[in-house]
Amino acid sequence: MSTTNIASQDLKTALGGLTPTQMRVLEGVNSGLLNKQIAFDLGIAEATVKAHMTALMRKLNVHNRTQAAIAAQSLVQGLRSAGG
């Protein structure tokens, strides 16, 4: 197994450990939305979005929202490649 596959598998595992709300927050970040916009869309406080961001960045082992979005995009691209 190549290191790319290992990294991809680790990312899949990390994403699988996210809560449904954390996944929705990550989708918002991936779409380029601000925390305030994500909070409005999900009907939660902006502080709650920040708490979810902190937790999901820890789970994905990234240091900022850009890296979180890149990680999510990498997984999506990997799934598309594997599936079709």
Legacy VTK file of the C-alpha trace (Angstrom):
# vtk DataFile Version 3.0
C-alpha trace
ASCII
DATASET POLYDATA
POINTS 84 float
0.000 0.000 0.000
1.428 3.384 -0.973
1.750 6.294 1.441
-0.928 8.112 -0.582
-3.352 5.260 0.057
-2.419 5.221 3.742
-2.969 8.975 4.032
-6.261 8.637 2.177
-7.348 5.824 4.490
-6.433 7.916 7.555
-8.481 10.786 6.144
-11.456 8.502 5.502
-11.227 7.255 9.075
-11.019 10.815 10.421
-13.971 11.991 8.333
-15.936 8.955 9.457
-15.389 10.089 13.049
-17.046 13.473 12.472
-20.540 14.116 13.781
-23.283 14.973 11.279
-23.130 18.636 12.335
-19.342 18.689 11.976
-19.771 17.273 8.464
-22.257 20.038 7.608
-19.864 22.671 8.999
-17.052 21.168 6.914
-19.283 21.260 3.822
-19.904 24.958 4.494
-16.183 25.631 4.843
-15.562 23.640 1.663
-18.116 25.877 -0.083
-16.230 28.969 1.060
-18.796 30.144 3.586
-17.923 32.243 6.609
-18.686 30.948 10.119
-21.546 33.460 10.350
-23.087 32.108 7.126
-22.666 28.490 8.222
-24.284 29.326 11.577
-27.248 30.953 9.839
-27.682 28.030 7.421
-27.577 25.465 10.246
-29.619 27.526 12.716
-26.872 27.501 15.344
-24.737 30.168 17.024
-21.516 31.324 15.414
-19.675 30.271 18.592
-21.039 26.748 18.084
-19.662 26.713 14.529
-16.265 27.737 15.930
-16.432 24.897 18.474
-17.284 22.401 15.718
-14.418 23.760 13.593
-11.963 23.284 16.450
-13.135 19.702 16.986
-13.119 18.725 13.327
-9.688 20.277 12.721
-8.359 18.224 15.628
-9.955 15.056 14.232
-8.591 15.745 10.734
-5.177 16.667 12.165
-5.092 20.017 10.345
-4.257 23.489 11.612
-6.655 25.798 9.759
-9.902 25.854 7.817
-8.128 25.897 4.457
-6.355 22.641 5.291
-9.684 21.177 6.467
-11.322 22.076 3.154
-8.389 20.627 1.196
-8.615 17.406 3.216
-12.325 17.118 2.454
-11.740 17.823 -1.248
-8.958 15.215 -1.357
-11.294 12.581 -0.004
-14.077 13.536 -2.427
-11.638 13.341 -5.355
-10.366 9.975 -4.109
-13.875 8.599 -3.839
-14.725 9.827 -7.340
-11.567 8.206 -8.737
-12.236 4.906 -6.980
-15.901 4.837 -7.926
-15.823 5.765 -11.467
LINES 1 85
84 0 1 2 3 4 5 6 7 8 9 10 11 12 13 14 15 16 17 18 19 20 21 22 23 24 25 26 27 28 29 30 31 32 33 34 35 36 37 38 39 40 41 42 43 44 45 46 47 48 49 50 51 52 53 54 55 56 57 58 59 60 61 62 63 64 65 66 67 68 69 70 71 72 73 74 75 76 77 78 79 80 81 82 83
